[in-house]
């Protein structure tokens, strides 16, 4: 597994902390990954959250990534 682009930041610039997110509600955000040096092709996006105090990734139920991340397949860069 090779990381080709990444983004690491507080969600909504820290203005909407996860403590106020509601259970069973979708919280949407937008991020831009810099891809100018990434070869065209199909990729998978790994998305995870971490504890800002310990910097440890928060666990995901039935994690199949090995990194406590949700996997979004089918990302195409042209």
N, C-alpha and C positions, 0 to 999 in steps of 0.2 A: 504494500500500500504506500503510495507516494503522494504527499500533499503538493498540489500545484498552485493553490491560491488560498488565502485565509483572511479572515476578518475577526478581530477580537475587540469587543467594546461593550459598554453597558447598554442594555436595551433602552431605546428612547432617550439616549444620553442621560440616563439615570433619573429622568423625570417621572417615570411610572415604574416604581420598584415591583419586583415579582410578588412581594408580600400583599399588594393590593389587587393582584390579578384574581378574578373569580374562577372558582372551580367549574368545569364543564363549559367554559366560555373560550372562544377562539380569540387570541390576542395577536393582531397582525403587526408586522414591522417590515421595513424595507432596508436592505443592505446592498451595497455594491462591492462586488469582488473585482479586483483588478485582474484582467485576463489577457492583456496585450502580449504577454510572453508565453501563453498557453497554446499548445498545438490544437488545431481543430479536432473535434472528436466528441465521443459520448463520455460523460463523467457522472460520478455520484457525489451528492452533496451531503456532508455529515454535519448535523446541527446539534449542539449541546449547550447546556447551561452549567455554570459553575458558581460555587460559593465565593463571593468576593473577599471574604475574610481568610478562608483556608486555601483558596484557589483550587480546590478539589472539584472535579466534575460531579454534578448531581446524578444520582442513579436513574436509569430508565428501566421500566419494567419490560421484561423479555428482550433485553438488549442483544442485538445480533451483530453489532459493530465491533465489539471488543473495546470500545472507547467511551461507553455511556453516551452515545449519540444516536439520534434518529437519522436514518439514511433515506435520502430522497434520490431515487434513481432517474435516469433518463435526461440528465442535463446535457444539452447539445451546444457546443461552441463551434461557430462556423468561421 
